[in-house]
Amino acid sequence: MKLVRMCAASVAIAMVFTACIEQGSENTGYDRQTARDEIWEKEQAIYAARGEGDLQYYVDNASEHYMGWPPGWPTPSGIDQLRAGVEQMRGVDQEELAMEFGDITFSGNAAVIYYSTHRTRMPTGESVDQRFDIAHVWVREEGEWRLLGALGRTKVQ
């Protein structure tokens, strides 16, 4: 009888585990497809606001533990430097770029999204032809996706 109960419990656990894998949730409380869409929308909104000279949306969606390493910067910087950029970007609103989704991966309450950008105009108005590969790390904090880490590099052609 004990063996039968153990087998039944094992089957029940396997069924729950299989259901979680099929949903892609890993018991995290979110659906991966919905999370993918939400994170990609946030990424696009960050760049749209940036193109209008507004970094506040970026700051509002960043974790207090944020660390980013933009292309060309010698070292990473934290949330305080990102906040300082809000005032520095006001009125610098001519950036134009296109974004191309690459992929996203999830583990627990973390996600890493990969995409490329093609900037054709700098925030100050100069025409350019710059391409970058971006990796952003998002973490689910108190039910919200927050940007935790950012790394951008000049695209290798």
Salt bridges, closest charged atoms under 4 A:
GLU26 OE2 - ARG32 NH2 2.71
ASP37 OD1 - ARG36 NH1 3.05
GLU43 OE2 - HIS136 ND1 2.74
GLU64 OE2 - ARG83 NH2 2.53
ASP80 OD1 - ARG83 NH1 3.48
GLU87 OE2 - ARG90 NE 2.98
GLU95 OE2 - ARG50 NH2 2.72
GLU95 OE2 - ARG119 NH1 2.87
GLU96 OE2 - ARG121 NH2 2.80
ASP129 OD1 - HIS118 NE2 2.54
ASP129 OD1 - ARG131 NE 3.98
ASP133 OD1 - LYS155 NZ 3.04
